[in-house]
């Protein structure tokens, strides 16, 4: 690292991989907390002699050698840092001041400082020792094995033969002489890596991946009670939802229901790719749904989401992250999170080669809405696809239930506003929390239809503004 590079790093401020410490004459305890958290997460750079806000104080020149020695001695002491680390601070000069820089790589084992486990979140070192779920997730990230490869004691009768036959038929429709066509159900699972042997327990059996793909609902619930996907359509009623599907079943039927949910609520405008028309909507749904299911961290209790809003579609799922922040297509390096599930998805045509989903989503989002999707890596992986208003517009008659709800709410507002009422009072009366949405859906249409009027019409934004129902004149005899 050059002096210019270090100065640029300091100017960029603290983040999940950069930490500043004031330490001008001695190594403070929180430096070792950060070493521990960086080792447990994705590694990072610690700069000593810089305040949190980026002001460069510098390390006292006569303290540099002692501080280096104290640091190296401490991190090699298994009683302090376990497992011991082998790091060497480097000396730099920036703007005439001496700084110590410590580069901490991501460790292969869980690191502890005085018996406490720290993890990195944004700009903070978090003590997660007493949070059993976060500790479990940390060990899962450091583990060389995959959670879905865990061997269970369930048998073939706990799976659904019809789903295995469906997978076989889907592969045969893509490749006439696919090997699965002539295999028995058990041989098919073995060839897909869904039947493994646990060397520690000397137990051979079907894996969690097999149960997720082909298991009966009761079987899935018994081994993974946290498994659930929540599909939500939230356009009119943004405080709650307009439609919802809570999906608790195998991955193949979960995929079907997510696709159907998206097709139900998203329009499918004419799009041309070259000289052929394509369904950009369906291509996007295929990529983001298969990605969410194939790369999800199934050990986590975080509820996966598939949400359609007025200006965006997004998915969220628990993730064994390999970094943090927005992924860029030019520098993205794909990692297989659940190889056996990904393999089955590729064989049956629900996914392509690793990394193609991101490229295809970029491509078809440009055709569908003209926007750019975002892929955000972290303990929760998020895919965000921008939408245009036409994507969620209802074509044909409105849903009668929604119309009835809107009419009933308008009637309630007019009845409540026989006396002047503030917007807050009206919203509380109707059970709404989103002021912007409530104004657009109810207050503005009633005012435009001259059914409701403002008490201070010349100052619409006045904090003393109230609304009162317009009293119609009685008909003349």
C-alpha positions in Angstrom: 0.0 0.0 0.0 1.4 3.4 -1.0 1.0 6.6 1.0 -1.5 7.9 -1.6 -3.6 4.7 -1.4 -3.6 4.9 2.4 -4.7 8.5 2.3 -7.5 7.6 -0.1 -8.6 4.8 2.3 -8.7 7.2 5.2 -10.7 9.7 3.2 -13.2 7.0 2.4 -14.1 6.6 6.1 -14.8 3.6 8.2 -16.8 0.7 6.9 -17.2 -3.0 7.3 -13.6 -3.6 6.2 -11.9 -0.4 7.5 -11.5 0.7 11.1 -9.7 3.7 12.6 -8.3 3.7 16.2 -7.0 6.8 18.0 -4.2 4.7 19.7 -1.4 7.2 19.8 0.8 5.8 22.5 -0.5 2.2 23.3 -2.6 -0.6 21.8 -6.1 -0.3 23.3 -8.3 -3.3 24.1 -10.8 -2.4 21.3 -8.1 -3.0 18.7 -8.1 -6.7 19.5 -11.9 -6.7 19.4 -11.6 -5.4 15.8 -8.9 -7.9 14.9 -11.3 -10.7 16.1 -14.3 -9.3 14.2 -12.3 -8.8 11.0 -11.0 -12.4 11.2 -14.5 -13.7 11.7 -16.0 -11.8 8.9 -14.2 -10.8 5.6 -10.9 -9.4 6.8 -10.1 -5.7 6.9 -7.6 -2.9 7.6 -7.0 -1.3 11.0 -5.3 2.1 11.0 -3.8 3.3 14.3 -3.4 7.0 14.9 -6.6 8.1 13.2 -9.8 9.3 14.9 -13.2 7.8 14.1 -14.0 10.9 11.9 -10.9 10.4 9.8 -8.7 13.1 11.5 -5.1 12.0 11.4 -3.4 12.4 14.8 -0.5 10.1 14.2 1.3 7.6 16.5 3.9 8.9 18.9 7.2 8.1 17.1 8.9 6.9 20.3 6.0 4.5 21.0 6.0 2.8 17.6 8.4 0.0 18.3 6.8 -0.8 21.7 3.3 -0.8 20.2 4.4 -3.2 17.5 6.0 -5.6 20.0 2.9 -5.5 22.3 0.6 -6.2 19.4 2.5 -9.1 18.0 3.0 -10.6 21.5 -0.7 -10.3 22.3 -2.1 -11.9 19.1 0.3 -14.8 19.4 -1.0 -15.4 23.0 -3.6 -18.2 22.8 -5.0 -17.0 26.2 -5.8 -13.6 24.6 -6.6 -14.4 20.9 -7.7 -17.9 20.1 -6.6 -19.3 17.7 -3.4 -17.2 17.7 -2.9 -15.0 14.7 0.3 -14.0 13.0 0.1 -10.4 11.9 2.7 -7.7 11.7 1.8 -3.9 11.8 3.4 -1.8 9.1 4.6 1.8 9.6 3.5 4.5 7.1 3.9 8.3 7.0 0.9 10.4 5.9 1.0 14.2 5.9 4.1 14.0 8.0 2.5 11.8 10.7 3.3 8.2 11.6 0.6 5.6 11.3 0.5 1.9 12.0 -1.5 -0.2 9.6 -2.7 -3.8 10.4 -4.0 -5.9 7.6 -6.3 -8.7 9.0 -7.2 -11.6 6.7 -10.4 -13.6 7.0 -9.7 -16.6 9.2 -10.6 -20.2 8.5 -11.7 -20.7 12.2 -13.9 -18.7 14.6 -11.7 -16.2 16.5 -12.2 -15.3 20.1 -10.8 -12.4 22.2 -10.6 -13.3 25.9 -13.2 -16.0 25.2 -15.6 -13.5 23.5 -16.7 -13.8 19.9 -16.9 -10.6 17.8 -18.4 -10.1 14.4 -18.3 -7.1 12.1 -21.4 -5.2 11.2 -21.1 -2.0 9.1 -18.7 0.1 11.2 -19.0 -1.7 14.5 -17.6 -4.7 16.3 -20.5 -6.7 17.8 -20.1 -9.1 20.7 -22.2 -12.1 19.6 -21.1 -14.6 22.2 -24.5 -14.8 23.9 -26.5 -14.8 20.7 -26.7 -18.5 19.9 -28.2 -18.0 16.5 -25.5 -15.6 15.3 -22.7 -17.8 16.7 -24.2 -20.7 14.8 -24.3 -18.7 11.6 -20.7 -17.8 12.1 -19.6 -21.4 12.6 -21.7 -22.3 9.5 -19.8 -19.7 7.4 -16.5 -21.0 8.6 -17.4 -24.6 8.1 -16.0 -26.4 5.1 -19.2 -28.4 4.6 -22.6 -27.4 3.5 -25.6 -27.3 5.8 -27.9 -29.0 3.2 -25.5 -31.9 3.0 -26.3 -33.0 6.5 -27.3 -36.7 6.5 -30.7 -37.4 8.1 -32.3 -40.7 9.4 -35.3 -40.3 7.0 -35.9 -42.9 4.4 -37.1 -42.9 0.8 -40.7 -43.3 1.9 -40.5 -39.9 3.5 -40.1 -38.4 0.1 -42.7 -37.8 -2.7 -42.2 -40.2 -5.6 -44.3 -37.9 -7.8 -41.8 -35.0 -7.4 -38.8 -37.3 -8.2 -40.7 -38.5 -11.3 -41.4 -34.8 -12.2 -37.7 -34.0 -12.0 -36.9 -37.1 -14.2 -39.5 -36.0 -16.8 -38.1 -32.4 -16.8 -34.6 -33.6 -17.5 -35.8 -36.0 -20.2 -37.7 -33.1 -21.9 -34.4 -31.2 -22.2 -32.1 -34.0 -23.0 -33.6 -37.1 -24.6 -31.0 -39.6 -23.3 -30.4 -38.0 -19.9 -29.0 -40.6 -17.4 -31.7 -40.0 -14.9 -34.3 -41.4 -17.3 -33.1 -45.0 -16.7 -32.2 -44.7 -13.0 -34.4 -45.8 -10.1 -35.4 -43.1 -7.6 -32.7 -44.0 -5.1 -30.0 -44.2 -7.9 -31.2 -40.7 -9.1 -30.7 -39.3 -5.6 -27.3 -40.8 -5.3 -26.2 -39.4 -8.7 -27.4 -36.0 -7.6 -25.4 -36.1 -4.4 -28.6 -36.3 -2.3 -27.7 -39.5 -0.6 -24.4 -39.3 1.3 -22.5 -41.0 4.1 -21.7 -39.2 7.3 -18.2 -40.5 8.3 -18.4 -39.3 11.9 -21.7 -41.1 12.6 -21.1 -43.9 10.1 -24.6 -43.2 8.8 -25.7 -43.2 5.1 -29.0 -41.6 4.2 -30.9 -38.9 2.4 -29.7 -35.3 3.0 -31.5 -32.1 4.0 -31.2 -31.1 0.3 -33.1 -34.2 -0.8 -35.9 -33.4 1.8 -36.1 -29.8 0.7 -36.4 -30.8 -3.0 -38.6 -33.9 -2.8 -39.8 -34.2 0.8 -43.3 -34.5 2.1 -44.5 -31.3 3.8 -44.6 -33.1 7.2 -41.0 -34.3 6.7 -39.8 -30.8 5.8 -41.5 -29.3 8.9 -39.9 -31.9 11.2 -36.3 -31.1 10.1 -36.6 -27.5 9.1 -39.5 -25.9 11.0 -38.1 -22.4 10.0 -38.5 -23.1 6.3 -41.0 -20.6 4.8 -41.3 -18.1 1.9 -43.6 -15.1 2.2 -44.9 -13.7 -1.1 -46.5 -10.3 -0.7 -48.2 -7.9 -3.2 -48.2 -4.4 -1.6 -49.3 -1.6 -4.0 -52.6 -0.1 -2.8 -52.5 -1.0 1.0 -48.9 -0.3 1.7 -49.5 -0.5 5.5 -50.4 -4.2 5.2 -50.7 -5.9 1.8 -53.1 -6.4 -1.0 -52.4 -10.1 -1.6 -50.2 -12.7 0.2 -49.1 -16.3 -0.2 -47.3 -18.0 2.7 -45.5 -20.9 1.1 -44.3 -23.8 3.3 -43.6 -26.8 1.0 -40.9 -28.4 -1.1 -38.7 -26.2 -3.4 -40.2 -27.4 -6.7 -43.7 -26.4 -5.7 -42.4 -23.3 -3.9 -40.9 -22.2 -7.2 -44.2 -22.8 -9.0 -46.2 -20.8 -6.6 -43.7 -17.9 -6.6 -43.8 -17.8 -10.4 -47.6 -17.9 -10.4 -47.7 -15.1 -7.8 -45.5 -12.9 -9.9 -47.4 -13.6 -13.1 -50.7 -12.8 -11.3 -49.6 -9.4 -10.2 -47.1 -8.2 -12.9 -48.1 -7.2 -16.4 -46.4 -8.8 -19.4 -45.8 -6.1 -22.0 -44.5 -6.9 -25.5 -40.7 -7.1 -25.5 -38.5 -8.0 -28.5 -35.1 -9.7 -28.2 -33.6 -9.4 -31.6 -36.3 -10.5 -34.0 -38.2 -12.6 -31.5 -40.7 -11.6 -28.8 -39.9 -12.8 -25.3 -41.6 -12.5 -21.9 -39.1 -10.4 -20.0 -41.3 -10.7 -16.9 -41.1 -14.5 -16.9 -37.4 -14.5 -17.5 -36.8 -12.1 -14.5 -39.1 -14.2 -12.3 -37.3 -17.4 -13.3 -33.9 -16.0 -12.4 -34.7 -14.3 -9.1 -36.9 -17.1 -7.8 -34.5 -19.9 -8.6 -31.6 -17.8 -7.2 -33.5 -17.2 -3.9 -34.3 -20.9 -3.5 -30.9 -22.4 -4.7 -28.6 -20.1 -2.7 -30.6 -19.6 0.5 -29.0 -20.4 3.9 -31.5 -22.9 5.2 -29.9 -23.1 8.6 -31.2 -19.6 9.4 -34.6 -18.7 10.8 -34.9 -15.6 8.7 -38.1 -15.7 6.7 -37.4 -15.4 2.9 -39.5 -12.8 1.1 -40.7 -12.1 -2.4 -42.3 -8.7 -2.4 -43.9 -6.7 -5.3 -44.4 -3.0 -4.6 -45.5 -0.1 -6.9 -42.0 0.8 -8.0 -39.9 -2.3 -7.3 -39.8 -6.1 -6.9 -37.4 -7.5 -4.4 -36.4 -10.8 -2.8 -34.7 -11.3 0.5 -33.2 -14.5 1.9 -30.7 -15.6 4.6 -27.2 -16.0 3.1 -23.8 -17.3 3.9 -22.1 -14.2 2.6 -18.7 -13.9 1.0 -18.6 -10.2 1.3 -20.8 -7.1 1.9 -22.4 -4.5 -0.3 -23.7 -4.1 -3.8 -22.4 -6.7 -6.3 -21.1 -5.4 -9.7 -21.5 -7.4 -12.8 -18.0 -6.6 -14.0 -16.3 -7.9 -10.8 -18.8 -10.4 -9.5 -17.4 -13.8 -8.5 -20.2 -16.4 -8.0 -20.0 -18.9 -5.2 -22.1 -22.1 -4.9 -24.0 -21.8 -1.6 -25.9 -25.1 -1.9 -24.3 -27.2 -4.7 -26.7 -30.2 -4.6 -29.7 -28.0 -4.9 -28.1 -25.9 -7.6 -27.2 -29.1 -9.5 -30.8 -30.3 -9.5 -32.1 -26.9 -10.6 -29.7 -26.9 -13.5 -30.6 -30.4 -14.6 -34.3 -29.8 -14.6 -34.0 -26.4 -16.3 -34.9 -24.0 -13.5 -31.4 -22.5 -13.5 -28.3 -22.3 -15.8 -24.6 -22.2 -15.0 -23.4 -20.4 -11.9 -23.5 -16.6 -12.3 -25.8 -16.6 -15.3 -28.8 -15.5 -13.1 -27.2 -12.1 -12.4 -26.4 -11.5 -16.1 -29.8 -12.5 -17.3 -31.6 -10.4 -14.6 -29.6 -7.3 -15.8 -30.4 -8.1 -19.4 -34.2 -8.6 -19.0 -34.7 -5.8 -16.5 -33.3 -3.4 -19.1 -35.9 -4.7 -21.5 -38.8 -4.9 -19.0 -38.5 -1.5 -17.1 -35.4 0.2 -18.5 -33.8 0.1 -15.0 -30.8 -1.6 -13.4 -31.3 -4.3 -10.8 -29.3 -4.4 -7.6 -27.8 -7.5 -5.9 -26.8 -6.7 -2.3 -24.6 -9.3 -0.5 -24.7 -9.7 3.2 -26.1 -12.0 5.9 -29.4 -11.3 4.1 -29.1 -11.3 0.3 -31.4 -8.9 -1.5 -32.2 -8.6 -5.2 -34.1 -5.5 -6.2 -35.7 -5.1 -9.6 -37.0 -1.6 -10.5 -40.6 -1.5 -11.9 -42.4 1.0 -14.0 -46.0 2.0 -13.0 -47.5 0.0 -15.8 -46.0 -3.2 -14.4 -48.5 -3.3 -11.5 -51.4 -1.6 -13.1 -54.6 -3.6 -13.1 -55.8 -4.5 -16.6 -59.6 -4.7 -16.9 -62.1 -4.3 -14.0 -60.6 -3.6 -10.5 -60.8 -6.3 -7.9 -64.3 -5.9 -6.4 -63.1 -6.4 -2.8 -60.6 -3.6 -3.2 -63.2 -1.3 -4.7 -65.7 -2.1 -1.9 -62.9 -1.4 0.7 -62.1 2.0 -0.9 -65.8 3.0 -1.0 -66.4 1.9 2.6 -63.3 3.9 3.7 -64.5 7.1 1.9 -68.0 6.8 3.4 -66.4 6.4 6.9 -64.2 9.5 6.3 -67.2 11.7 5.3 -69.2 10.5 8.2 -66.3 11.2 10.6 -65.7 14.6 9.1 -69.1 16.1 9.8 -67.0 18.2 12.2 -63.6 19.5 11.1 -60.9 16.8 11.7 -57.1 16.8 11.3 -55.4 14.3 8.9 -53.9 12.5 11.9 -57.4 12.1 13.5 -58.9 10.8 10.2 -56.0 8.3 9.7 -56.3 7.0 13.3 -60.1 6.6 12.8 -59.5 4.6 9.6 -56.6 2.6 11.0 -53.9 3.9 8.5 -50.3 4.8 9.3 -48.9 5.9 5.9 -49.8 9.6 5.5 -48.7 9.9 1.8 -50.6 6.8 0.6 -53.7 7.8 2.6 -53.7 11.3 1.1 -53.4 9.9 -2.5 -56.0 7.2 -2.0 -58.6 9.0 0.0 -58.2 12.6 0.9 -57.2 14.0 -2.5 -60.0 12.2 -4.5 -62.6 13.3 -2.0 -61.4 16.9 -2.2 -61.3 16.8 -6.0 -64.9 15.4 -6.1 -65.9 18.3 -3.8 -67.1 15.9 -1.1 -64.4 17.1 1.4 -62.9 20.5 1.9 -60.0 22.0 3.7 -60.7 24.5 6.5 -57.6 26.5 5.4 -57.7 26.1 1.6 -55.1 28.9 0.9 -52.5 27.0 3.0 -52.8 23.3 2.2 -49.8 22.3 4.2 -50.7 24.3 7.3 -50.2 22.3 10.5 -53.6 23.6 11.6 -55.2 22.2 8.5 -58.4 20.3 9.0 -61.0 18.6 6.8 -64.7 18.8 6.8 -67.4 17.0 4.7 -69.2 19.2 2.3 -72.9 19.5 3.2 -75.1 19.3 0.2 -78.0 21.8 0.0 -81.4 20.4 0.6 -83.5 20.2 -2.6 -86.0 23.0 -3.1 -89.7 22.2 -3.1 
